[in-house]
Amino acid sequence: MSFPDQDEDGFGPDDVMRLTGVSRETFSRVRAYLDLLDVWRTRINLIGPSEGRHLWKRHVYDSLQVLDLIGPGVKTIADLGSGAGFPGIVLACALADRADFSVTLVEKSVRKAEFLQAAVDAVRLPAVVRNQRIEDSHPVRVDLVTARALAPLPKLLALAEGWMRPGGQAVFLKGREAASELTLARESWTFDISARASMSSPDGQVLAISSLKRRAK
């Protein structure tokens, strides 16, 4: 793999395993996925050319930091706008041994969807790739919806609504605009929320949302 063994600040695989507690089997799957990402990124724009300098913290650890929010009863996840596979593929790597577990990866780009399918096949992950626009998809109800850097929160909630089963949750990895996006979202939606600072980015927030309902007009 031509990705650096560590990020430019020294953060690396050992730090990811120590901070998340994932098994060596999980990390073996993550490594296999990253090997494939390394090959495919020379063909299509999956991650920026400089992102290898921050791979372990900004992408791998960023994805795995939500594992403690995924309770043992979660059997189905929909990852919207999966892109290069963060967090959807990484979570599939971490939860692959959970009985009857599956991830639906929704991605509109044909080439990125091809990569996601190649990763699912190569690593033997419990995941299904749907190459379609989220707005045009026929959602399946899942226990948990995830998304990372996809859309402002008001739009993101509209996209996620159809995928969340009654009593389901959404976990979104958001950036520095999370507070203002929450204010705007509350104009059209009611929801319960647990927010915490991202462990991988000083500007980031992890939002766990449940009891989502549209406000009456």
N, C-alpha and C positions, 0 to 999 in steps of 0.2 A: 504494500500500500504506500502510495507516495504522499499521503497526508502526513504531516509531522507527528512524531510520537507524543508530543506535548504541545499545548498552546504556547504562544509567545510569552505568556506570564508564568509558565511552568506548570499550569493545571493540566492534568492528564488522566489516563484511564484509571490509575490507582485511586485518584481523588474521586472520580465518578463512583467507583465501586464502594469506597469507604463512606461516601455521603448518602448514597441511595440504598446500600445494602443488597443490591441485586446479586443474583447467583452468577457463578462462572459460566453456567450454561446460557444464561441470558446474555452475558457479555460476549460469549462466543457467537451467538446469533447477531448481536449488534456489530461485531467485527466483520462478519461475513457480509452483512448489509452495507457497511462502509466500504468494503473492498469493491463491491459492485458499483456503489455511488462514485468511487474514485475512477472507475473505468468509464462510466456513462457521462460523467461531467465533462469529458473531453469532446463529447458528441453534441450534447445539448446543454442549455443553461439551467442547471439544477441548483447550484449554489454559486455565489460570486467567486471569482478567481482568488480573492484574498481571504475567503472564509475559512480556509484550512488553518489559519493562524489562531482561530477561535473555535475550532470544531468541537472540542471536548466540552467546553463550558457553555458556549452560546447555542449549541445544537443538541448534543447528546444529553448533557446534564439538564439543560433547559427542558427537554422532553420528559426525562425521567423524574423530575422533581414533583410531578403531579401524582406519582404512584400512590402516595398515602391518601389521596382523595378518591381513589378507586376502590370502593369497598368490596368485600368478598362476594356480595350478591350481584355485582356487575358482570354480566355475561356477554353483553353486546355494546359495542362502541361504534359511533359514526364519526369519522374524522373528516371535516369539511375543508375543501381546498388543500388537499394533502401535499401537493407540490413534490418536493424531494423526499417526503416521508417523515418529516418532523411535525408533530409528535407521533403520527399514526403508526408508521412502521416500527419505530422504536418501542412504542407501547405494546405492539403485537409481539415483538421480541421478548419483552419482559413478562408478558402474561400468557405466553404460548402454552404453558403447562396447565393453565386453569381449565377445568373440565367444561366442555360445551361453550367455550369462549370464541368470539369472532369479532373482527374489526371490518367495517365497511369504509373503504378509502374512496372519497369522492373528489375527482379531479377533472377539470374541463379540458386541459391541454392533452392532445393525443399523444405527444412524445413523452410527456411526464407520466401519463397513465401507462404507457408501454414500459417505462422504467419501473414503476411501482409493481406492475405485474411480474416483471423479471425478478424483482427482489422477493416478492411473495413466493414465487416458484423456486428460486435458488435457495432461500433460507427455510422453505417449507413452513410458512407462517399461516396461522388461522385467519386469513384476511381475504376479502373480496374487493376487487377494483371496479369502480363504476366511472367510466369515462363520459362525463356529462356535466353541463352547467348545473349548479345546485338549484337555481331557480326553475330549471326544466325537469328536474328529477322527480321520480315518484318515491317519496321517502318511505323507509321502513322504520317502525318505532323501535327505539333502542333505549338501553338503560342510561347511557352517557353519550353526550355529544362533546367533541373536542374541536378546537380550531386555534390556529396560531398565525398572527399577522395576516388575517384574511380581510377584515372589513371593520369599520367603526361599529361600536356595540349596538346602536339601534338597528342597523341593518343586519348585524350578525344574529341578533335575537330573532328577527323575522325569518332568517334562513334556517335557524336551528329549530324553530317552533314545531315544524311538521315532523321532525325526527325524534323529538323527545316523547317518550311514552308518559302516560299519567304517572306522576311521582318520580319521573326521571330527572336527571341533572345535566348541567353543562359545565365544562371547565374550559375557560379561555385564557390563553397566555397573551397578555396585553402589554403595551408600552407606556410611555410617560403620559399619554393622554387619557389614561384609564378613568381618572376622576371626572374629567369633563364629559367623557363619553357616558359615564354612569348617570350624570345629571340629565343629559339629553334623553337617555333611554327611559328614564322614569317618567318622562312626559307621555309616553305611549304604552308603557308596560308596568306591571307590578311583578315583583319577584322577591324571593329571599336570597340574600347574598352573603357569602363569606369571602373576604378579600385579604390577601396577604402579599407582602413584598416578595418579588421573585428572588430566588436564591442564586440565579445565574446572571442577573442583570441589575445594576443599581437603580435603573429607571423603570424596571418592569413590575407588573402586578399579575398575580394569579387570581382569577375570579371564579368562584364556584357558585353557580346559580341554580336555584330550584323554585318550584311553585310558580312557574312562568305563566302569566296571563296578560292578554291585551286589555288595556284600559277601555272602558265603554266610552264611545264618542258622544 
